[in-house]
Amino acid sequence: MRWLNTDRRMLPFLAELAGIAFTNNAMLIAEYDDGIPIAVGIFDQFNGRSIHAHMWIAAGRRPSRVWYWAMHDYPYWQLGVTNVVATVSAANKAMNKLAVHFGGKLVGTVPDYHVDGSDLLIYSGIEEDAPFWKRYNGGRKSHPTYLHNLQVTG
């Protein structure tokens, strides 16, 4: 059974699993399948206008459309941000593709940033450029129907 969870008590465990650093005011949206985390989104550094997003998806897994919807709903509708920022290693091709899928545009590069010598890529996304989000009329329609059992907690 799949479900979403936003319980901040799980933040240290999920951040360690995903290799994501976070601040004390971070928020998470995690999707589980039979108790195993398959997708994690962590938002932090909210300043009233922008927020930093970190994402992790388990190898070989696909999050549900509901997780994608929640990942857009939280920053754009619940917080009302105008800009979502994501930083990704240039070596992580899958996450770079995901950042673009979320509507991110490459706005900067920090050369030789990571220990392995790869560059840090900086993506910026706005609500109007989020293709998945636009499918649901800017979030004004309810989230997509999920074919499996879905429990939303938090």
Buried (B, 14 or more C-beta within 10 A) or exposed (E): EBBBBBEEEBBEEBBEBBEBEBEEEBBBBBBBBEEEBBBBBBBBBBEEEBBBBBBBBBEEEEBBBBBBBBBBBBBBBEBEBBBBBBBBBBEBEEBBEBBBEBBBEEEEEEEEBEEEEBBBBBBBBBBEBBEBBBBBEBBEEEBBEBEEEBEEEE
